[in-house]
Amino acid sequence: MKLIAYAVRPDEKAAFEKYSELLGLDITFVQGQLGMSNVDEAAGFEAVTFLGNCDASRPVLEKLQGHGVKYLASRSAGFNNVDMEAVKELGLRFSNATYSPSCVADFTVMLILMSIRNMKTMMKRLEAHDYSLPGLQGKEMHNLTFGVIGTGRIGANTARNLSGFGGRIIGFDLYENESLKDILEYVDLDTLLKEADVITLHAPLLDSTHHIINRENIAKTKQGVVIVNCARAELVDTDALIEGIESGHIGAAALDVFPNEIGIVHTDNRMRTYSNHQLAILERHKNVIVTPHTAFYTDQAVSDMVEVALRSLKSFVETNESPNEIK
Ligand SMILES: NC(=O)c1ccc[n+]([C@@H]2O[C@H](COP(=O)([O-])OP(=O)(O)OC[C@H]3O[C@@H](n4cnc5c(N)ncnc54)[C@H](O)[C@@H]3O)[C@@H](O)[C@H]2O)c1
């Protein structure tokens, strides 16, 4: 079976080799991110895999369909880069990847700890041989209330990780996960905003979650609240977040995702000039940690992402079904 793989990073190659051999696949690799400039390379292929940083907008999908492509598998979990309406209208079939939720859940706990222990300031001081204490006093996890927005795979794992520290955990989701109820208390969004010392976001980007952390909701949060976003940038109104940080209301923020990150993250930008004013402001603040969309990036997750996408495409081609299809 033949397929084409876009945006393949060197660190994915070992998993591609392993699973293409195991599943009997003949894969053509394209290093560049899928987009209008290289979509024609998919001509003659029935199945395509790509990543969350690729352009799967309507014009690209129309081209893919015109080239005979039927099945698409993203190796990422989030699929807000895929125009799902166009997928359906064009009769394409699409699946996303599920992978070890521990990668993002562990990273989230690291960002929470770094935020409440002023780690950014500490590391900058250490570089300058400044070993002083003032300004570094932190908080203890067992004294805090953690608010988890979105208690799906990653949110649930984050809550389980946090439960080891002994604090209170409250959660908001449209659907309650019964298996979490021994460690997490479900509340409405307003209660979560009012009572959490740390708010961590794990909902997908949807119309209902777009700017769920906005000016009005930030005003409901506790003085000194910590906001952690390892989901998607647009869950937060970044201008309102910056206002909250600059007014001193928000105690700290840790963001693994930021607006207009595509083209900046996962790239060495040292030798080029780029424009992202919100990022420039966020990075300046001593109590804001920005990481380049790396929460997913572990050996286990990369292998899972490749395996799930390749198994999905094989299943689509052979049975016209995939357990990972998004309908
Ligand atoms: N930073 C990274 O590297 C990285 C990696 C993987 C995933 N992510 C992001 O994390 C998100 C969550 O991933 P997951 O695997 O846990 O997804 P999931 O589908 O298992 O869980 C999402 C949860 O959000 C809930 N939800 C949906 N709409 C909601 C709303 N309006 N209010 C409250 N909750 C709502 C759902 O009911 C579900 O329980 C992904 O969509 C992706 O955007 C980021």
PDBQT file of the ligand as one rigid body, heavy atoms in Angstrom, charges set to zero:
ROOT
HETATM    1  N1  LIG A 401       0.490  21.449  23.613  1.00  0.00    +0.000 N 
HETATM    2  C1  LIG A 401       0.496  20.298  22.991  1.00  0.00    +0.000 C 
HETATM    3  O1  LIG A 401       1.566  19.785  22.595  1.00  0.00    +0.000 OA
HETATM    4  C2  LIG A 401      -0.788  19.552  22.773  1.00  0.00    +0.000 A 
HETATM    5  C3  LIG A 401      -0.729  18.174  22.468  1.00  0.00    +0.000 A 
HETATM    6  C4  LIG A 401      -1.927  17.456  22.342  1.00  0.00    +0.000 A 
HETATM    7  C5  LIG A 401      -3.139  18.091  22.475  1.00  0.00    +0.000 A 
HETATM    8  N2  LIG A 401      -3.165  19.436  22.743  1.00  0.00    +0.000 N 
HETATM    9  C6  LIG A 401      -4.465  20.110  22.889  1.00  0.00    +0.000 C 
HETATM   10  O2  LIG A 401      -5.135  19.539  24.001  1.00  0.00    +0.000 OA
HETATM   11  C7  LIG A 401      -6.517  19.426  23.674  1.00  0.00    +0.000 C 
HETATM   12  C8  LIG A 401      -7.163  18.358  24.531  1.00  0.00    +0.000 C 
HETATM   13  O3  LIG A 401      -6.679  17.078  24.130  1.00  0.00    +0.000 OA
HETATM   14  P1  LIG A 401      -7.354  15.732  24.672  1.00  0.00    +0.000 P 
HETATM   15  O4  LIG A 401      -6.639  14.610  23.993  1.00  0.00    +0.000 OA
HETATM   16  O5  LIG A 401      -7.462  15.745  26.152  1.00  0.00    +0.000 OA
HETATM   17  O6  LIG A 401      -8.822  15.879  24.050  1.00  0.00    +0.000 OA
HETATM   18  P2  LIG A 401     -10.146  15.151  24.552  1.00  0.00    +0.000 P 
HETATM   19  O7  LIG A 401     -11.079  15.237  23.394  1.00  0.00    +0.000 OA
HETATM   20  O8  LIG A 401      -9.853  13.820  25.144  1.00  0.00    +0.000 OA
HETATM   21  O9  LIG A 401     -10.683  16.106  25.734  1.00  0.00    +0.000 OA
HETATM   22  C9  LIG A 401     -11.217  17.367  25.523  1.00  0.00    +0.000 C 
HETATM   23  C10 LIG A 401     -12.255  17.612  26.603  1.00  0.00    +0.000 C 
HETATM   24  O10 LIG A 401     -12.726  18.967  26.457  1.00  0.00    +0.000 OA
HETATM   25  C11 LIG A 401     -14.110  18.941  26.704  1.00  0.00    +0.000 C 
HETATM   26  N3  LIG A 401     -14.802  20.110  26.140  1.00  0.00    +0.000 N 
HETATM   27  C12 LIG A 401     -15.230  20.306  24.869  1.00  0.00    +0.000 A 
HETATM   28  N4  LIG A 401     -15.846  21.497  24.772  1.00  0.00    +0.000 NA
HETATM   29  C13 LIG A 401     -15.824  22.051  26.005  1.00  0.00    +0.000 A 
HETATM   30  C14 LIG A 401     -16.321  23.271  26.542  1.00  0.00    +0.000 A 
HETATM   31  N5  LIG A 401     -16.981  24.146  25.786  1.00  0.00    +0.000 N 
HETATM   32  N6  LIG A 401     -16.107  23.513  27.851  1.00  0.00    +0.000 NA
HETATM   33  C15 LIG A 401     -15.439  22.631  28.633  1.00  0.00    +0.000 A 
HETATM   34  N7  LIG A 401     -14.949  21.456  28.176  1.00  0.00    +0.000 NA
HETATM   35  C16 LIG A 401     -15.153  21.174  26.882  1.00  0.00    +0.000 A 
HETATM   36  C17 LIG A 401     -14.601  17.635  26.083  1.00  0.00    +0.000 C 
HETATM   37  O11 LIG A 401     -15.876  17.262  26.596  1.00  0.00    +0.000 OA
HETATM   38  C18 LIG A 401     -13.475  16.697  26.490  1.00  0.00    +0.000 C 
HETATM   39  O12 LIG A 401     -13.735  16.069  27.737  1.00  0.00    +0.000 OA
HETATM   40  C19 LIG A 401      -6.494  19.114  22.151  1.00  0.00    +0.000 C 
HETATM   41  O13 LIG A 401      -7.699  19.457  21.529  1.00  0.00    +0.000 OA
HETATM   42  C20 LIG A 401      -5.354  19.944  21.661  1.00  0.00    +0.000 C 
HETATM   43  O14 LIG A 401      -5.856  21.210  21.270  1.00  0.00    +0.000 OA
HETATM   44  C21 LIG A 401      -2.020  20.164  22.890  1.00  0.00    +0.000 A 
ENDROOT
TORSDOF 0
